[in-house]
Amino acid sequence: MAFTLIIINANAFLVTLLLLSLSYIPLSSSTMQQDFVMCLVDNSDASFPMDSSFFTHDLNASSFKLALETSAQNLRYLMPSNPKPEFIFEPLYETHVQAAVLCAKKLKLHLRLRSGGHDYEGLSYVSEMETAFVIVDLSKLRQISVDIESNSAWVHAGASIGEVYYRIQEKSKIHGFPAGLCTSLGIGGHIIGGAYGSMMRKFGLGADNVLDARIVDADGKILNRAAMGEDVFWAIRGGGGGSFGVILAWKIKLVPVPEVVTVFTVTRTLEQDGTKLLSKWQQVADKLDEDLFIRVIIQPTSKTPKSKERTISTSYQGQFLGDANRLLQVMQRSFPQLGLTKKDCLETSWIKSVMYIAGFPSTAPSEALLDGKSLFKNYFKAKSDYVEEPIPIEGLEGLWEKLLEEDSPLTIWNPYGGMMAKIPETETPFPHRSGTLFKIQWLTLWQDGKVSEAKHMDWMREMYSYMEQYVSKSPRSAYVNYRDLDLGRNGKGSDAREWGNKYFKGNFERLVQIKATFDPENFFSHEQSIPTELE
């Protein structure tokens, strides 16, 4: 089949070459791709290099594979059996995103939106709802403009949170932003789910510190806060990604940070009174000085370097917005049981404290944040919980037994309190505020793909069932940025309240109402997107 395109455009030659190449692909696949490319050209006033913006398996399998897998974090959703997109489009300009939405709507193509690829259930790059889907990958929209005078910054959706931190500290050593601990997170999807981090007890979530936003709606229009209205602006600050539109950029509010920040990690095993220490942490973690954040990383470890016998390790990792002397005073007053000493403390800058918590080597320069690549790629299953009353000793001991049954489990407990308890739970869709002691992230990881997947998934579900008696109830709450399809999914005969109330509590019905008004045709949808109505 021959295909000719004549267009007066700097992009014309590459577009023509691409379309001629597509003409050698089987008709059903190539026609869809040709139509989309032509539609993009017709609806965008900015040219784009086709060879580095448009990826299809049929045209170039290796570049398609690279584009699909580079930012995808959960290898469980990159198996050969998982559905693959018809193609991937990486816009360079906001008008490209507008065109992509208009063309997908016109051609009845299902869109998946990706900024960082960290979706725990792969919803930004896999669709089990629609067989023909395309990915709009925003990773090349990563401009960041910091304005210290107004204590604000505009950040595009494809920028990593590490890049944002770096660009802020480039302008000022005493400004920061209270967002994620994993620096490769794409800020587009990160903030739309809430965005917690090590300064949440002082300043709240990333979503609590958003001043404005730019989104593309289902009609391809770019809207700012004033144009979208306060209801939609409320919904996109914690209501989860892929439901209301394409986030192009956030205007974030910068927060003050001291010139000296102190970090530490203190590890105790069960043989070092680890259970009793964790019991005490549960009682004080949400009541500590707001400048202090202490999370606990819990996992099995060998009892000795050469031993095959395992125990449980609890690592208390802290960030304090101040110097070591004041930190030690706070700890002596509030949590002396940890036994923190001056030798345990590292005084550094705020940007270096971020890198410390993210797991960078101490020798890594701050420029390493610009790489934006995930340090975490595994086959994994994750879940989350919120805890409102301390888990008793017997509950912890039962949990240790469960963790020791699994090969590579990991659980991270993040403290709440402080500013998180002061912000009303209806202020944004993110409802987990006053009354929450801490949040738990559950993970199990493996390396052999499908071979042992069922075993690890079964373990996770059994452990989750065991913990039900010790965590929040009615609903058993969960964090939307730790997507968990076990909680339920959209589909005929399903009740979205099953998962929606767990993520959003009483805010879910308001989200549904806003969705019904703003995107009544449900153009932006996925397995756990906000529905336009409830069954």
PLY file of the C-alpha trace (Angstrom):
ply
format ascii 1.0
element vertex 535
property float x
property float y
property float z
element edge 534
property int vertex1
property int vertex2
end_header
0.00 0.00 0.00
1.48 3.34 -0.99
0.95 6.40 1.18
1.77 9.98 0.23
1.68 13.04 2.45
2.41 16.58 1.29
2.71 19.13 4.07
4.50 22.45 4.41
6.18 21.89 7.74
9.70 21.49 9.05
8.53 18.11 10.26
7.20 17.01 6.86
10.07 14.90 5.65
10.31 12.77 8.81
6.53 12.41 8.99
6.42 11.25 5.37
9.21 8.75 5.97
7.44 7.40 9.02
4.14 7.03 7.21
5.82 5.31 4.27
7.50 2.95 6.73
4.17 2.29 8.44
2.68 1.31 5.11
4.65 -1.94 5.26
3.08 -2.91 8.59
-0.05 -5.13 8.62
-3.03 -2.97 7.69
-5.06 -2.96 10.93
-2.07 -1.83 12.98
-0.53 0.60 10.51
-3.77 2.38 9.64
-4.34 3.29 13.25
-0.79 4.61 13.59
-0.93 6.52 10.30
-4.23 8.13 11.26
-2.87 9.16 14.62
0.30 10.69 13.15
-1.67 12.64 10.55
-4.07 13.84 13.22
-1.17 14.96 15.43
0.29 17.01 12.60
-3.09 18.58 11.82
-3.76 19.51 15.44
-0.35 20.69 16.65
1.34 23.97 15.82
4.74 22.71 17.01
6.85 20.26 15.01
8.28 17.12 16.55
11.09 14.76 15.54
9.14 11.62 14.71
12.04 9.25 15.20
12.43 10.27 18.85
8.81 11.07 19.72
6.84 8.16 18.25
7.61 4.52 19.06
5.94 1.45 17.65
6.91 -2.19 18.00
6.29 -2.87 14.31
8.59 -0.11 13.11
11.48 -0.44 15.56
11.14 -3.15 18.19
14.29 -2.24 20.12
13.50 1.48 20.50
9.88 0.62 21.38
11.05 -1.79 24.08
13.44 0.82 25.47
10.73 3.51 25.52
8.29 1.15 27.23
10.64 -0.23 29.87
13.03 2.61 30.74
10.92 4.18 33.48
8.63 1.25 34.30
9.38 0.17 37.85
7.41 -3.02 38.40
8.82 -5.79 36.19
5.69 -7.84 36.92
3.91 -5.73 34.29
6.58 -6.06 31.61
6.15 -9.78 31.04
5.55 -11.01 27.46
1.98 -11.92 28.45
1.10 -8.37 29.55
-0.81 -6.21 27.01
1.40 -3.80 25.08
0.44 -0.38 23.70
-0.14 0.12 20.00
2.48 2.86 20.21
4.10 5.34 22.59
4.06 9.08 22.02
6.48 11.35 23.87
5.34 14.98 23.50
7.89 17.78 23.47
5.44 20.65 23.93
2.12 21.22 25.65
0.39 21.53 22.27
1.52 17.97 21.48
-0.39 16.78 24.54
-3.47 18.68 23.43
-3.20 17.08 19.99
-2.72 13.60 21.48
-5.90 13.93 23.54
-7.91 15.25 20.58
-6.62 12.52 18.27
-7.15 9.69 20.74
-10.71 10.91 21.27
-11.35 11.25 17.55
-9.93 7.81 16.73
-11.47 6.18 19.84
-8.11 5.13 21.25
-7.70 4.47 24.95
-4.98 6.61 26.60
-2.57 5.70 29.37
-0.66 8.64 30.87
2.85 8.26 32.26
5.13 10.79 33.89
7.52 8.67 35.97
6.46 5.04 35.52
6.18 4.34 39.25
2.57 3.14 39.24
2.67 0.06 41.49
0.13 -1.83 39.36
1.53 -0.61 36.04
-1.61 1.39 35.22
0.41 4.09 33.47
1.77 1.66 30.87
-0.50 -1.42 30.82
-4.24 -1.68 30.18
-6.29 -4.79 30.81
-9.53 -2.85 30.20
-8.99 -1.89 26.57
-7.13 -4.03 24.05
-6.10 -1.09 21.85
-4.38 1.55 23.95
-1.58 4.07 23.56
0.83 5.61 26.05
1.38 9.34 26.22
4.70 9.56 28.05
5.38 13.01 29.50
9.03 12.39 30.36
10.27 15.00 27.87
8.10 17.72 29.41
10.47 18.43 32.30
11.06 22.21 32.40
11.44 23.71 35.87
11.29 27.45 36.63
12.15 28.48 40.20
11.24 31.95 41.50
12.79 32.47 44.91
11.28 35.94 45.31
7.75 34.55 45.21
8.70 31.30 47.01
7.29 29.28 44.13
8.22 27.18 41.10
6.50 25.90 37.97
7.46 22.28 37.34
6.40 20.23 34.33
4.91 16.79 34.85
7.79 14.77 33.37
10.42 16.19 35.75
11.55 13.88 38.52
11.18 15.03 42.09
14.98 14.81 42.36
15.35 17.29 39.50
12.93 19.62 41.26
14.93 19.44 44.49
18.16 20.11 42.58
16.80 23.14 40.71
15.49 24.63 43.95
18.82 24.26 45.76
20.58 25.63 42.69
18.81 28.93 43.44
18.74 28.79 47.24
20.20 26.62 50.00
17.39 27.61 52.39
14.39 26.62 50.28
12.93 23.18 49.68
9.75 21.32 48.85
7.97 18.69 51.01
7.59 15.78 48.62
8.82 12.25 47.93
11.63 10.17 49.38
12.22 8.37 46.06
13.90 10.98 43.86
13.08 9.33 40.51
9.33 9.84 40.96
7.69 11.79 38.12
6.18 14.84 39.78
3.05 14.75 37.60
1.69 11.53 39.06
3.39 11.98 42.43
1.52 15.10 43.52
-1.83 14.05 42.08
-1.85 11.17 44.60
-0.79 13.26 47.59
3.02 13.15 47.68
4.32 12.45 51.17
7.91 12.92 52.25
10.25 13.50 55.16
9.02 17.08 55.78
5.31 16.14 55.88
5.12 16.54 59.66
6.36 20.12 59.30
4.67 21.28 56.08
2.15 18.61 55.03
2.11 16.80 51.69
3.35 18.00 48.33
-0.33 18.32 47.33
-0.90 20.62 50.31
1.69 22.98 48.85
0.35 23.44 45.31
-0.66 26.94 44.22
-1.80 26.33 40.64
-1.76 23.72 37.89
-2.09 23.34 34.13
-4.06 20.40 32.77
-5.42 19.23 29.43
-9.07 18.26 29.68
-10.98 15.73 27.56
-11.67 18.41 24.95
-7.98 19.14 24.50
-8.15 22.49 26.28
-5.36 23.72 28.55
-6.81 24.94 31.85
-5.18 26.64 34.82
-6.67 26.84 38.32
-9.00 29.70 37.47
-10.24 28.04 34.28
-10.72 24.54 35.72
-12.48 25.82 38.84
-11.90 25.11 42.51
-13.68 21.73 42.47
-11.35 20.28 39.86
-8.33 21.95 41.49
-9.37 20.24 44.71
-9.78 16.87 42.96
-6.34 16.81 41.30
-4.50 17.43 44.58
-4.76 13.88 45.93
-7.51 12.28 43.84
-5.13 9.97 41.98
-3.80 10.03 38.42
-5.54 9.31 35.14
-9.05 10.44 36.08
-9.53 14.12 35.31
-7.06 15.11 32.62
-3.39 15.26 31.72
-1.34 17.15 34.28
1.05 19.37 32.35
2.63 21.30 35.21
2.28 22.24 38.87
2.97 25.59 40.50
4.40 24.59 43.87
4.99 26.60 47.03
8.57 26.47 48.33
9.14 26.04 52.05
12.00 27.26 54.28
14.71 24.78 55.25
17.70 25.43 57.55
21.28 25.56 56.29
22.08 22.57 58.52
19.97 19.40 58.45
20.83 16.29 60.46
20.25 12.70 59.34
20.85 9.37 61.03
20.16 5.64 60.81
20.13 3.42 63.91
19.49 -0.31 63.46
18.30 -2.75 66.09
17.50 -6.46 65.71
15.09 -8.53 67.78
18.04 -9.68 69.86
18.70 -6.01 70.71
15.20 -5.45 72.11
13.93 -4.51 68.66
10.31 -5.41 69.43
10.16 -3.33 72.60
11.84 -0.39 70.85
9.34 -0.48 67.97
6.51 -0.61 70.48
7.83 2.62 72.04
8.29 4.25 68.59
4.60 3.65 67.87
3.69 5.60 70.99
5.87 8.66 70.29
6.49 8.92 66.51
3.45 11.12 65.77
4.09 13.32 68.83
7.75 14.20 68.21
8.96 17.70 67.37
7.58 18.65 63.92
11.14 19.19 62.69
11.84 15.49 63.23
10.81 12.63 60.96
11.78 9.07 61.94
10.65 6.24 59.70
11.31 2.55 60.37
12.51 0.14 57.67
11.82 -3.47 58.69
13.07 -6.62 56.98
14.62 -10.03 57.69
18.40 -10.19 57.99
21.05 -12.77 58.92
21.73 -13.04 62.64
25.45 -12.93 61.90
27.37 -12.26 58.65
28.01 -15.99 58.12
24.78 -17.34 59.57
21.87 -18.73 57.54
19.58 -18.18 60.51
17.50 -15.02 60.14
16.11 -12.40 62.47
14.26 -9.12 62.00
16.11 -5.84 61.49
14.46 -2.51 62.35
16.31 0.55 60.99
15.29 3.96 62.33
16.07 6.50 59.65
15.66 10.13 60.61
15.78 13.61 59.16
15.87 16.62 61.51
15.54 20.21 60.33
18.31 21.52 62.55
21.73 20.71 63.97
22.78 17.59 65.86
22.93 19.26 69.26
19.29 20.31 69.16
18.32 16.92 67.72
19.97 15.13 70.65
18.07 17.34 73.08
14.79 16.50 71.36
15.60 12.78 71.35
16.64 12.76 74.99
13.36 14.38 75.92
11.05 12.38 73.64
12.64 9.10 72.53
15.72 8.29 74.66
15.10 4.56 74.17
16.67 4.73 70.69
20.02 5.64 72.29
20.95 8.14 69.55
24.47 9.55 69.94
26.40 12.37 68.29
28.40 9.72 66.43
25.20 8.46 64.78
24.41 11.92 63.40
25.46 13.43 60.10
25.08 17.19 59.72
24.61 18.18 56.09
22.62 20.39 53.71
18.94 19.83 52.99
19.66 18.56 49.46
22.23 16.07 50.78
19.78 14.93 53.46
17.29 14.13 50.68
19.94 12.08 48.89
20.83 10.27 52.12
17.24 9.13 52.65
16.93 8.19 48.96
19.89 5.83 49.34
22.55 7.62 47.29
26.21 6.93 48.22
27.66 9.63 50.49
30.15 10.53 47.74
27.46 11.15 45.11
27.28 14.80 43.95
23.90 16.54 43.99
24.00 16.44 40.16
23.19 12.73 40.46
19.60 13.84 41.10
19.39 14.99 37.48
19.74 11.42 36.21
16.13 10.74 37.16
16.47 6.97 36.83
14.84 4.64 39.32
17.19 2.80 41.65
14.43 0.25 42.23
13.40 -2.24 39.52
11.95 -5.54 40.68
9.11 -7.95 40.36
7.02 -6.92 43.33
3.63 -6.68 44.98
2.80 -3.85 47.36
0.01 -2.91 49.74
-0.52 -0.18 52.31
-2.19 0.40 55.65
-2.84 3.19 58.14
-2.51 2.59 61.88
-4.60 4.46 64.44
-3.68 2.55 67.60
-0.28 1.06 68.50
0.11 -2.57 67.44
0.55 -4.66 70.62
3.65 -6.72 71.31
1.88 -9.97 70.43
0.79 -8.46 67.11
4.38 -7.50 66.30
5.66 -10.96 67.23
3.09 -12.54 64.91
4.22 -10.19 62.16
7.86 -11.23 62.64
6.82 -14.85 62.08
5.07 -13.87 58.86
8.04 -11.84 57.57
10.46 -14.69 58.26
8.35 -17.02 56.09
8.99 -14.89 52.98
12.17 -14.57 50.89
12.52 -10.80 50.47
9.78 -8.89 52.28
10.12 -5.26 53.27
7.90 -2.95 55.25
8.35 0.78 55.83
6.51 2.63 58.59
6.17 6.40 58.12
5.10 8.63 61.04
2.25 11.12 60.87
1.23 13.80 63.38
2.42 17.41 63.31
1.02 19.36 60.34
-0.62 16.19 58.99
-2.94 16.16 62.01
-3.81 19.86 61.65
-5.06 19.82 58.05
-8.76 18.78 57.79
-9.31 15.50 55.92
-11.66 17.27 53.48
-9.08 19.94 52.57
-7.93 17.77 49.66
-9.06 14.27 48.51
-6.21 12.80 50.62
-8.08 12.02 53.88
-5.49 10.33 56.10
-4.91 13.10 58.62
-5.81 13.49 62.31
-5.93 10.22 64.22
-3.36 8.47 62.03
-0.25 7.40 63.93
1.66 6.08 60.94
1.35 4.60 57.46
2.68 1.18 56.51
3.98 0.19 53.10
4.14 -3.57 52.54
6.38 -5.03 49.83
7.53 -8.42 48.69
10.16 -8.69 45.95
11.43 -11.49 43.74
13.68 -11.93 40.71
12.40 -14.94 38.77
9.30 -13.48 37.17
6.29 -15.78 36.75
8.13 -18.78 38.20
7.39 -17.92 41.83
4.89 -15.07 41.43
1.91 -17.02 42.81
3.84 -17.99 45.92
4.80 -14.41 46.73
1.36 -12.99 45.93
-0.23 -15.59 48.23
2.18 -14.69 51.01
1.38 -10.98 50.67
-2.36 -11.59 50.84
-2.05 -13.89 53.86
0.12 -11.36 55.70
-2.32 -8.57 54.80
-5.18 -10.66 56.16
-3.27 -11.27 59.41
-2.72 -7.52 59.91
-6.40 -6.63 59.48
-7.04 -6.75 63.23
-4.32 -4.16 63.95
-4.92 -1.43 61.36
-7.59 1.15 60.47
-11.15 -0.09 60.09
-14.38 0.99 58.38
-12.74 1.49 55.98
-9.40 -0.26 56.11
-7.58 2.68 54.54
-4.95 2.62 51.79
-2.72 5.12 49.96
-3.77 5.77 46.37
-0.18 6.17 45.14
0.44 2.59 46.32
-2.16 1.23 43.89
-3.51 -2.16 44.85
-5.88 -3.89 42.41
-6.71 -6.49 45.07
-8.93 -3.80 46.60
-11.19 -3.80 43.53
-11.38 -2.41 40.04
-13.81 -0.76 37.65
-15.99 -3.03 35.55
-19.51 -4.31 35.03
-21.15 -5.33 38.29
-18.37 -3.89 40.45
-18.84 -1.29 43.16
-16.14 1.38 43.03
-16.79 2.14 46.69
-14.90 -1.08 47.51
-11.61 0.60 46.68
-12.62 4.26 46.52
-13.59 4.52 50.17
-10.30 2.91 51.20
-8.25 5.50 49.32
-10.43 8.57 49.88
-12.84 7.79 52.72
-15.66 10.37 52.77
-14.10 12.34 49.91
-14.83 9.63 47.32
-18.39 10.66 46.52
-17.32 14.26 45.94
-14.65 13.03 43.53
-17.30 11.06 41.62
-19.53 14.14 41.38
-16.65 16.27 40.05
-15.69 13.57 37.56
-19.27 13.35 36.27
-19.30 17.09 35.60
-15.77 17.55 34.27
-15.32 14.35 32.22
-18.87 13.03 31.71
-17.87 10.69 28.87
-15.22 9.07 31.10
-12.51 9.63 28.50
-9.77 9.45 31.15
-10.19 6.03 32.69
-8.34 3.00 33.98
-8.90 0.06 36.33
-9.15 2.35 39.39
-9.98 5.74 37.89
-12.74 7.80 39.48
-16.04 6.70 37.86
-18.72 9.10 36.64
-21.38 7.35 38.71
-21.74 4.75 41.44
-23.68 1.51 41.03
0 1
1 2
2 3
3 4
4 5
5 6
6 7
7 8
8 9
9 10
10 11
11 12
12 13
13 14
14 15
15 16
16 17
17 18
18 19
19 20
20 21
21 22
22 23
23 24
24 25
25 26
26 27
27 28
28 29
29 30
30 31
31 32
32 33
33 34
34 35
35 36
36 37
37 38
38 39
39 40
40 41
41 42
42 43
43 44
44 45
45 46
46 47
47 48
48 49
49 50
50 51
51 52
52 53
53 54
54 55
55 56
56 57
57 58
58 59
59 60
60 61
61 62
62 63
63 64
64 65
65 66
66 67
67 68
68 69
69 70
70 71
71 72
72 73
73 74
74 75
75 76
76 77
77 78
78 79
79 80
80 81
81 82
82 83
83 84
84 85
85 86
86 87
87 88
88 89
89 90
90 91
91 92
92 93
93 94
94 95
95 96
96 97
97 98
98 99
99 100
100 101
101 102
102 103
103 104
104 105
105 106
106 107
107 108
108 109
109 110
110 111
111 112
112 113
113 114
114 115
115 116
116 117
117 118
118 119
119 120
120 121
121 122
122 123
123 124
124 125
125 126
126 127
127 128
128 129
129 130
130 131
131 132
132 133
133 134
134 135
135 136
136 137
137 138
138 139
139 140
140 141
141 142
142 143
143 144
144 145
145 146
146 147
147 148
148 149
149 150
150 151
151 152
152 153
153 154
154 155
155 156
156 157
157 158
158 159
159 160
160 161
161 162
162 163
163 164
164 165
165 166
166 167
167 168
168 169
169 170
170 171
171 172
172 173
173 174
174 175
175 176
176 177
177 178
178 179
179 180
180 181
181 182
182 183
183 184
184 185
185 186
186 187
187 188
188 189
189 190
190 191
191 192
192 193
193 194
194 195
195 196
196 197
197 198
198 199
199 200
200 201
201 202
202 203
203 204
204 205
205 206
206 207
207 208
208 209
209 210
210 211
211 212
212 213
213 214
214 215
215 216
216 217
217 218
218 219
219 220
220 221
221 222
222 223
223 224
224 225
225 226
226 227
227 228
228 229
229 230
230 231
231 232
232 233
233 234
234 235
235 236
236 237
237 238
238 239
239 240
240 241
241 242
242 243
243 244
244 245
245 246
246 247
247 248
248 249
249 250
250 251
251 252
252 253
253 254
254 255
255 256
256 257
257 258
258 259
259 260
260 261
261 262
262 263
263 264
264 265
265 266
266 267
267 268
268 269
269 270
270 271
271 272
272 273
273 274
274 275
275 276
276 277
277 278
278 279
279 280
280 281
281 282
282 283
283 284
284 285
285 286
286 287
287 288
288 289
289 290
290 291
291 292
292 293
293 294
294 295
295 296
296 297
297 298
298 299
299 300
300 301
301 302
302 303
303 304
304 305
305 306
306 307
307 308
308 309
309 310
310 311
311 312
312 313
313 314
314 315
315 316
316 317
317 318
318 319
319 320
320 321
321 322
322 323
323 324
324 325
325 326
326 327
327 328
328 329
329 330
330 331
331 332
332 333
333 334
334 335
335 336
336 337
337 338
338 339
339 340
340 341
341 342
342 343
343 344
344 345
345 346
346 347
347 348
348 349
349 350
350 351
351 352
352 353
353 354
354 355
355 356
356 357
357 358
358 359
359 360
360 361
361 362
362 363
363 364
364 365
365 366
366 367
367 368
368 369
369 370
370 371
371 372
372 373
373 374
374 375
375 376
376 377
377 378
378 379
379 380
380 381
381 382
382 383
383 384
384 385
385 386
386 387
387 388
388 389
389 390
390 391
391 392
392 393
393 394
394 395
395 396
396 397
397 398
398 399
399 400
400 401
401 402
402 403
403 404
404 405
405 406
406 407
407 408
408 409
409 410
410 411
411 412
412 413
413 414
414 415
415 416
416 417
417 418
418 419
419 420
420 421
421 422
422 423
423 424
424 425
425 426
426 427
427 428
428 429
429 430
430 431
431 432
432 433
433 434
434 435
435 436
436 437
437 438
438 439
439 440
440 441
441 442
442 443
443 444
444 445
445 446
446 447
447 448
448 449
449 450
450 451
451 452
452 453
453 454
454 455
455 456
456 457
457 458
458 459
459 460
460 461
461 462
462 463
463 464
464 465
465 466
466 467
467 468
468 469
469 470
470 471
471 472
472 473
473 474
474 475
475 476
476 477
477 478
478 479
479 480
480 481
481 482
482 483
483 484
484 485
485 486
486 487
487 488
488 489
489 490
490 491
491 492
492 493
493 494
494 495
495 496
496 497
497 498
498 499
499 500
500 501
501 502
502 503
503 504
504 505
505 506
506 507
507 508
508 509
509 510
510 511
511 512
512 513
513 514
514 515
515 516
516 517
517 518
518 519
519 520
520 521
521 522
522 523
523 524
524 525
525 526
526 527
527 528
528 529
529 530
530 531
531 532
532 533
533 534
